[in-house]
Amino acid sequence: MTQLLNDSAVDQALGTVPEWRREDDTIVRTTELPSFPAAIEVVDRVAELAEEADHHPDIDIRWRTLTFRLSTHYLGGLTERDFALAKQIDEVLAAR
């Protein structure tokens, strides 16, 4: 069963995803892509990963700037699932 992480565990997990920051009960990453089509390609790939994981980020698209927000909403905080998807999002962005 998925469990909420305590503050210490969240701090430790944040060390594994240095581009992400904590905002209350979410982790957030903002990135800029070279073009709007490139940004949409990233969103499409992240959508595939999210569907596979049955864990979906909030995604804000502003032209070529993307902001990803992860939280395990039904539990009201952060879990290992959030950090696992954050790592996958980082891999998608690194491949660009």
Stockholm file with secondary structure:
# STOCKHOLM 1.0

chainA/1-96         MTQLLNDSAVDQALGTVPEWRREDDTIVRTTELPSFPAAIEVVDRVAELAEEADHHPDIDIRWRTLTFRLSTHYLGGLTERDFALAKQIDEVLAAR
#=GR chainA/1-96 SS CCCCCCHHHHHHHHTTCTTCEEETTEEEEEEECSSHHHHHHHHHHHHHHHHHHTCCCEEEEETTEEEEEECBGGGTBCCHHHHHHHHHHHHHHHTC
#=GC SS_cons        CCCCCCHHHHHHHHTTCTTCEEETTEEEEEEECSSHHHHHHHHHHHHHHHHHHTCCCEEEEETTEEEEEECBGGGTBCCHHHHHHHHHHHHHHHTC
//
